[in-house]
């Protein structure tokens, strides 16, 4: 029966073998070789450790080639992790002697060639790589969003403009529909302004047919037709005041001359329209002698044009006006003097000249009856009246 090694007291030191320790968790930890081992043994042990992880069947061949120390060192190096191969071109050939094999500068320590990449370092690098990947993905998403915003900004602005324009159009359409068709904007009140000789109540009655019509749909042609029935109204202006009011501002005809018609006197405006009739001659209007001409004729319009060209203070001194043609207008003054006016051309200059001649005559001989000739506005003449 074979005895276990290590219990034979007669066994020599060369016959004892070092029993490798059982690996923990499937991994065998190799003790650091003594510094007395040769360089060749250390290198062979490192290579053996690499080969044992790839081909366990090569252990026997490596042990035979390792020399006398292979039996002891091989068993302790099988648990070493993979070591990087060291290029020792200059140090690969060992020299004999105790100093060069263990303490020479070219002999590397096996511990210095342990791999720098540990499981903890790998996890740290993996975490850093993941963090960098997350940062890169976040940056890429930010860039993509910026590009999307840049390319869609114009479309967003265009869409906002269209929406705003559509809202404005919708508001306008609704406003027009309410103003045209809604009874909320119907006419209820008619105001008449500017009347003196015209009865405002009669004007409101004439326009009452528009009551209940929306302000935007008032028939202005009918309004004109109704107001035309009032001869004293020369012109008018209508104005809508929402929600229910129509304002009519009228301009009445203003008489400028009086024309005797039988025993009455007609107050006539420049268009030949009789504004009013009275039995008493008006004191503030000149009496027009139209002869055989008609109201509104060219001769009549010439006389009214001359009267309107006079200043108000001179017009008050004129008692009558006559003309047989449009070029021989004459005036009669209240003090008994007369005026030769001529044609209606340059009536404004003739009116200024007449005012100057009348003032000059009043200073010199106010009681004398004279004739003022202003037919040539640049050469006024005062003649004694025979």
Phi, psi and omega in degrees: 000134185274130179278149175294146180292146179097345179256356180271112184287344178269357181286138180280169180294336181281339183273352181274140179245148177274120182275122181293145179287150180293134181291144177266129180057037175081002181240133181260126181262123183269134175287153180291129181294153179292153182291348179280349179289150181282163179298322181295319180296320180295316181292318179296324178295321179295317179293324179296322178298324178291321185283333180294329178286340181261314184221096180298339182289349182274003182297319183294319181294320180293325179292326179289326183274358187274349179092194186295331183270000185295325184296326182274320185281325185298320183293329182273345183261355182291339180268000179290146174289169181298127179254142177292144179289136183252130179276104179243066183295319183277331185261005186288334181265104182287158176248149181286154178121148183290336183279322186281338185276335187240330187243004182290153180292338181276358183266112181280148175280136183297328182292335181286347182256020174289143183298137180283342182272104178260164177303323179294316178297322178297319179294322178297314179296323178297319178295317178297319178297318178296318179297316178298323178295319178297317178299317179296318179296319179296316179297320179296320178296320178297317178296318179296319178295320177299318178295318179297316178297320181295319182282337181260358181298315181297319179294324178295317178297317179297319180294320178296320178297317179296320179296316179297315179298319178297321177296318179297315180298319180297318179297318179297317181297315179297319179297317179296317180298318179294318182291327186272319190247342185280136175290352177295337181251027182283151180284130178229335185233134176240121178250135180241125182236157174085016182266143174229300177271341181270139178279116182295326180296321178295324177295318179296322178294322180294330181261007184293344178294345179271356180297134181093350178274136175305144185303324182287347184246018178294135181279099182289332177295319178293323177299316179297319180296321180292318182288332178298342177286356177252100185293338181281350178270113180281318179206168180208161177223131177255146180215129178270130176241098181302149009262347191223012191242139172240122181255127179243113178256119186252152172242115183281155176289142181248119179289141180243338178220161175246139181237126181284130179228093184071236180264002180244169180236130178262130175269117190243141178269176183300336180275358181086016179269130178283114182277321184203152176238138181217154179275347182251137180293130179288138183278339185261004181237139176289148179271122183267126176264097185271349179061236181268356179288163181253160175295133181089000178285175181294321179294318179295318179295329177294317180295316179294327178295321178293319180297318181292336181282344182282147170296157184299321181291327177284323182297327180293338180273351181270127179258336181203161179217142181215156179195134174265331174224181181281355184247004181228058179281133177231150181239149175245127181269158182289339179271004179099354178280167180230163182226130173264109184266318182085224182278166178282002179292144179052043182295326180295317179293322179293325179293320177294319179295320179296320179297322179291320180293321180295318179295320179293319180292326180293331178282326186275300184215081184294339183271346183281141176271125184228174176238125179262126180248110180241020180297333173249101189296343178267003181209083180281146184228139173244120181244143173293139182269130182276000000 
